[in-house]
Amino acid sequence: MIHQNFPSQDEGLSVVRSATPDPVNMAEVLPVLRLCAKHLGISAQVLRTLEALLSFLPPQRNHHTVFASNETLLSRMGGMSERSLRRHIEALCLAGLVQRSDSANRKRFTRFDPVEQRVLRFGLDLTPIFAGFSSLKEQAEEVKRKESQLRFLKTRLRAAAARRLLEAPEDQPALDCLKAARRNLSADEISKHLDRLPTVMDHPALPAELHSSEDLTGSGGQNDRHHQSLNKEHIDKEVLPVLKDRYPEALIYAEKQIVTERDALIHTRNLAPMMGISSQHFDQAVERHSPMEIVALIWQLLQRGQSIRYPSAYFYAATLGKRARNFAPLRNVIGHTLRRLSADNYLFTCCPRTIQ
């Protein structure tokens, strides 16, 4: 189902205004769009192109137009043909998320009139996303509720089948239900399977449980991602000040001051598309490794700049590929910290926050 067209700029012409922070939190945009993607009729590849477009919008701005050329977009995305890029942009326009404002030669640029204080913008206008964000968020919340319901029903189906198999290990209907639980089933289909199995008692949800999953995330794993208990958790808590000191380049792009590890992770997730790293690979890497290790790697790649020719390929190989087994970006950071402590005649047990 193609989404309705949201309001946009009038043919690229607008009054000049001073740059202001966007009222929509950019950290919320992509998770919402991922949940709405199926309803909007866009694929994961098209969504990746939209991620790249959003990465060109600065935090302080008075418009939502992207002026980057196709060549610049392709270099940021890392590995896509121009034909595919054009097809993805057309799909985004059909979905009502992007509006083209073409110049006579179809180049993307801006022209300013200092007398009338007007400006012409020719590019890819993302205003529909922000103008209709409240509607998109409502759709995402509805999708999330339905997904939660399906997870609940599948859990009940597996529990009911397991109880039947305890009584009759060769019961074919129960075995069929376990196989069916691996497929994408609708709520009605799951209910039909449940009618063939023993009843699994449930209970009314308490108020705290009703509101425990209201925050929108791109996947179920993200709900627990910020609450991981890792062996190096105490190191993660102490390493953020060191990362901020060693990799100042990453702080230039921050929308707000980075105080906590969560702030650093959200900021790093926004940086990833700028380097051609898909959010899907980023989320998988965070699930597999320590969140602060991924933060350290992204900040290192950004600081090294052009010395890394293909940062997206480097990131995948280091976190999810063959080299993932030896992935330890914090090792150098901690080693550097300890050497500084030793040089300053401090004990190794000193807190890195004391390093100034």
C-alpha positions in Angstrom: 0.0 0.0 0.0 1.5 3.3 -1.1 1.5 6.0 1.5 -0.4 9.3 1.1 1.6 12.3 -0.1 2.4 14.7 2.8 2.8 18.4 2.3 6.1 19.7 1.0 7.8 22.9 -0.2 6.2 24.9 -3.0 8.4 24.0 -6.1 11.6 24.6 -4.0 10.9 28.3 -3.4 10.9 29.5 0.2 11.7 32.5 2.4 15.2 32.5 3.9 15.1 31.7 7.6 17.9 31.2 10.1 18.9 27.7 10.8 17.2 26.0 13.8 17.3 22.6 15.4 14.8 20.1 13.9 11.8 19.5 16.1 11.8 15.8 15.0 14.4 13.7 16.8 16.6 12.2 14.0 17.3 9.2 16.2 13.6 8.3 16.0 13.2 8.7 12.2 14.8 5.5 10.9 13.3 3.1 13.5 9.9 4.5 12.6 10.5 4.2 8.9 11.7 0.6 9.3 8.5 -0.4 11.0 6.4 1.4 8.3 8.4 0.1 5.4 6.1 -2.7 4.4 3.0 -0.5 4.7 4.8 2.2 2.6 5.7 -0.3 -0.1 9.5 0.1 0.2 12.2 -2.5 0.4 15.2 -2.7 2.7 17.4 -1.6 -0.1 15.3 1.4 -0.8 15.3 2.2 3.0 19.1 2.1 2.9 19.1 4.8 0.2 16.8 6.8 2.4 19.3 6.4 5.3 22.0 7.9 3.1 19.8 10.8 2.1 19.0 11.6 5.8 22.6 11.5 6.7 23.2 14.6 4.5 20.8 16.7 6.6 22.7 18.8 9.2 21.3 19.1 12.8 20.9 22.9 12.4 18.9 23.7 9.2 15.9 25.6 7.9 14.9 23.1 5.2 15.0 19.4 4.4 16.5 19.4 0.9 19.5 17.2 0.0 21.7 18.7 -2.7 24.3 15.8 -2.9 24.9 14.5 -6.4 24.3 10.9 -7.4 28.0 10.3 -7.4 28.3 11.7 -3.8 25.4 9.5 -2.7 26.9 6.4 -4.2 30.3 7.1 -2.5 28.6 7.4 0.8 26.5 4.2 0.4 29.5 2.2 -0.8 28.6 -0.4 -3.5 25.5 0.4 -5.6 24.9 1.1 -9.2 23.6 4.5 -10.3 20.7 2.7 -12.0 19.7 1.2 -8.7 20.0 4.5 -6.9 17.7 6.2 -9.5 15.2 3.4 -9.0 15.3 3.7 -5.3 14.7 7.5 -5.4 11.7 6.9 -7.7 10.3 4.4 -5.2 10.7 6.9 -2.4 8.9 9.5 -4.4 6.0 7.1 -5.2 5.8 6.3 -1.4 5.3 10.0 -0.7 8.5 10.3 1.4 10.6 12.3 -1.0 9.7 15.0 -3.5 11.9 16.0 -6.4 12.5 19.6 -7.1 14.4 19.6 -10.4 16.3 22.4 -12.0 16.5 22.9 -15.8 19.6 20.8 -16.1 18.5 18.4 -13.3 21.4 19.4 -11.1 21.0 19.9 -7.4 21.9 23.3 -6.1 20.5 26.5 -4.4 20.2 30.1 -5.6 19.7 33.1 -3.2 18.0 36.4 -3.9 19.4 39.0 -1.5 16.9 41.7 -2.5 13.7 39.7 -1.9 15.2 37.4 0.7 14.1 34.3 -1.2 15.9 31.1 -2.1 15.5 28.5 -4.8 16.4 24.9 -3.8 16.7 22.2 -6.4 17.3 18.8 -5.0 15.6 15.9 -3.1 13.2 17.3 -0.6 12.6 15.2 2.5 10.1 17.5 4.0 7.2 15.0 3.6 8.9 12.7 6.1 9.1 15.4 8.8 5.7 17.0 8.0 3.9 13.7 8.3 6.1 12.2 11.0 3.3 12.1 13.6 1.2 10.0 11.2 4.2 7.7 10.4 4.8 7.3 14.1 1.2 6.2 14.7 1.5 3.6 11.9 4.8 2.4 13.4 3.2 2.0 16.8 0.3 0.0 15.3 2.8 -2.2 13.5 4.7 -2.7 16.7 1.5 -3.6 18.6 0.7 -6.2 16.0 4.2 -7.6 16.0 4.1 -7.9 19.8 0.7 -9.7 19.5 2.2 -12.2 17.0 5.2 -12.9 19.3 2.8 -13.5 22.2 0.6 -15.9 20.1 3.7 -17.7 18.8 5.1 -18.1 22.3 1.7 -19.5 23.4 1.7 -21.9 20.4 5.1 -23.2 21.2 4.3 -23.7 24.9 1.0 -25.5 24.1 2.8 -27.8 21.6 5.5 -28.5 24.1 2.9 -29.6 26.7 1.3 -31.9 24.2 4.6 -33.4 23.3 5.4 -34.1 26.9 2.3 -36.3 27.0 2.7 -37.8 23.5 6.2 -37.2 22.0 5.0 -38.5 18.6 1.9 -36.3 18.3 1.9 -35.1 14.7 -0.4 -32.1 15.2 1.9 -30.7 17.9 5.0 -31.3 15.7 3.2 -29.5 12.8 2.5 -26.6 15.1 6.1 -26.3 16.1 7.1 -26.1 12.4 4.4 -23.6 11.7 5.7 -21.4 14.5 8.8 -20.8 12.5 6.9 -19.3 9.6 5.3 -15.8 9.2 1.8 -16.5 10.3 -1.2 -14.2 10.8 -3.0 -14.0 14.2 -5.9 -15.9 12.7 -3.7 -18.7 11.5 -2.0 -19.1 14.8 -5.4 -19.1 16.6 -6.4 -22.0 14.4 -3.3 -24.0 15.4 -4.0 -23.2 19.1 -7.5 -24.7 18.8 -5.9 -28.1 18.3 -3.7 -27.9 21.4 -4.1 -27.7 25.2 -4.9 -24.3 26.7 -2.0 -22.2 28.1 -3.2 -20.0 30.9 -2.4 -16.3 30.6 -2.9 -13.4 33.0 -4.1 -9.7 32.8 -1.2 -7.4 32.1 -0.3 -5.0 34.9 0.0 -1.2 34.1 3.8 -1.4 34.3 3.9 -4.2 31.7 1.5 -2.3 29.4 3.9 0.6 29.1 7.2 -1.3 29.1 7.5 -1.6 25.3 6.2 1.8 24.2 9.6 3.0 22.9 10.0 2.4 19.1 13.1 0.5 18.0 14.1 -1.1 14.8 14.1 -4.7 16.2 13.1 -6.6 19.3 16.8 -7.0 20.2 17.2 -3.3 20.6 14.9 -3.2 23.6 17.5 -5.1 25.6 20.6 -3.7 23.9 21.2 -0.9 26.3 20.8 -3.2 29.3 23.4 -5.8 28.4 25.5 -7.1 31.3 29.0 -7.8 29.9 32.2 -8.8 31.4 33.8 -5.5 30.3 30.9 -3.3 31.5 33.0 -1.5 34.0 35.6 -0.8 31.3 32.9 0.6 29.0 31.7 3.0 31.7 35.2 4.4 32.1 36.3 4.5 28.4 33.9 7.2 27.1 35.9 10.2 28.3 39.0 8.6 26.7 37.2 8.1 23.4 36.0 11.7 23.4 39.6 12.8 24.0 41.2 10.6 21.4 38.6 11.0 18.6 37.4 14.6 18.6 36.3 14.3 14.9 33.2 12.3 15.9 32.1 15.0 18.3 31.8 17.6 15.6 28.7 15.9 14.2 26.9 15.4 17.5 23.5 17.0 17.8 23.9 17.4 21.5 26.5 17.0 24.2 27.5 13.3 24.6 27.4 12.5 28.3 26.4 8.9 28.7 27.2 5.6 26.8 23.7 5.7 25.5 24.2 9.2 24.0 27.4 7.9 22.4 25.7 4.8 20.9 22.8 6.9 19.5 25.2 9.4 18.0 27.3 6.6 16.5 24.3 5.0 15.0 23.5 8.3 13.2 27.1 8.5 12.0 27.2 5.0 10.5 25.2 5.8 7.3 27.5 8.7 6.6 30.3 6.1 6.2 28.3 3.7 4.1 27.6 1.4 7.0 24.0 0.1 7.0 21.9 0.3 10.2 21.2 -3.4 9.9 24.9 -4.3 10.1 25.4 -1.8 12.9 22.6 -3.3 15.0 24.0 -6.8 14.4 27.4 -5.7 15.4 26.1 -4.1 18.6 24.2 -7.3 19.5 27.4 -9.4 18.9 29.9 -7.2 20.7 30.0 -4.6 23.4 28.2 -1.4 22.4 31.1 0.8 23.4 33.4 -1.4 21.2 31.3 -0.5 18.2 31.4 3.2 19.2 35.2 3.0 19.5 35.5 1.4 16.0 33.2 3.9 14.2 35.0 6.8 15.9 38.3 5.4 14.9 37.3 5.0 11.3 35.9 8.5 11.2 39.1 9.9 12.7 41.3 8.1 10.2 39.3 9.6 7.3 40.6 8.9 3.8 43.2 6.4 5.0 40.4 3.8 5.1 39.2 3.5 1.5 36.1 1.4 2.2 35.0 1.9 5.8 31.8 -0.1 5.3 33.7 -3.2 4.2 36.2 -2.7 7.0 33.4 -2.5 9.5 31.7 -5.6 8.3 34.9 -7.6 8.2 36.0 -6.5 11.7 32.6 -7.0 13.4 30.7 -9.7 11.5 33.2 -11.2 9.1 36.2 -13.4 9.4 38.1 -11.0 11.7 35.2 -10.7 14.1 36.8 -13.3 16.4 39.7 -11.0 17.1 37.6 -7.9 17.4 38.9 -5.7 20.3 39.0 -2.0 19.4 39.1 -1.0 23.0 42.3 -2.9 23.6 44.4 -0.1 22.0 42.3 2.6 23.8 42.7 0.9 27.2 46.4 0.2 26.5 47.0 3.8 25.6 45.2 4.9 28.8 47.3 2.6 31.0 50.5 3.9 29.3 49.5 7.4 30.1 48.8 6.5 33.7 52.2 4.8 33.9 53.9 7.8 32.4 52.2 10.1 34.8 53.3 7.9 37.8 49.7 6.8 38.5 48.7 3.4 39.6 46.9 1.1 37.1 43.9 1.1 39.4 43.3 4.8 38.8 40.0 5.8 37.2 40.5 7.0 33.5 38.2 9.9 34.2 41.0 11.4 36.3 43.2 11.7 33.1 43.2 15.2 31.9 
